[in-house]
Amino acid sequence: PISARTYLREAGIAFNDLVVDQSKSAETSFKQLEQKGVPVLVSSHKMVVGFDAKAYTEVVNTLHK
């Protein structure tokens, strides 16, 4: 199965890969989002919790406009 990281790389989308259990600043950012699951994709238009290819495609399409 495809992962969020793989999807974004294959789509040519630059992203900040913050690993919450390896970085205090990533953990702090994650807590501010008040989410329980990962991955969390945050763009200027939308937030997607968990990997959902359809939702990611919608976000990617807004970036190419």
C-alpha positions in Angstrom: 0.0 0.0 0.0 1.1 3.5 -0.7 2.0 5.8 2.2 1.4 9.5 2.6 5.1 10.2 2.1 5.3 8.1 -1.0 2.2 9.8 -2.4 3.5 13.3 -1.9 6.9 12.4 -3.3 5.4 10.9 -6.4 3.1 13.9 -6.8 6.2 16.2 -6.7 4.9 18.0 -3.6 7.5 19.4 -1.2 6.5 18.8 2.4 7.9 19.1 5.9 8.1 15.6 7.3 7.7 16.0 11.0 8.0 12.8 13.1 6.2 13.4 16.4 8.1 10.8 18.4 11.5 11.9 17.2 11.2 15.7 17.5 10.0 17.9 20.4 9.0 20.7 18.0 7.0 18.2 15.9 5.3 16.8 19.0 4.4 20.4 20.0 3.0 21.2 16.6 1.0 17.9 16.6 -0.5 18.7 20.0 -1.5 22.2 18.8 -3.6 20.5 16.0 -5.4 18.5 18.7 -5.5 15.4 16.6 -5.0 11.8 17.7 -3.9 10.1 14.5 -1.1 10.4 12.0 -0.3 11.3 9.3 -1.7 14.8 9.4 -1.5 16.8 6.1 -1.9 20.5 6.6 -2.1 22.9 3.7 -3.3 26.5 3.6 -6.7 25.3 2.5 -7.4 22.0 4.3 -6.3 19.6 7.0 -6.5 15.8 6.4 -6.0 13.3 9.2 -4.9 9.9 8.2 -3.9 9.0 4.6 -6.7 9.1 2.1 -5.5 9.2 -1.5 -8.7 11.0 -2.7 -8.4 13.7 0.0 -4.7 14.1 -0.7 -5.5 14.5 -4.5 -7.9 17.3 -3.7 -5.3 19.1 -1.6 -2.6 18.6 -4.3 -5.0 19.9 -7.0 -5.5 23.1 -4.9 -1.7 23.6 -4.8 -1.4 23.4 -8.6 -3.9 26.3 -9.2 
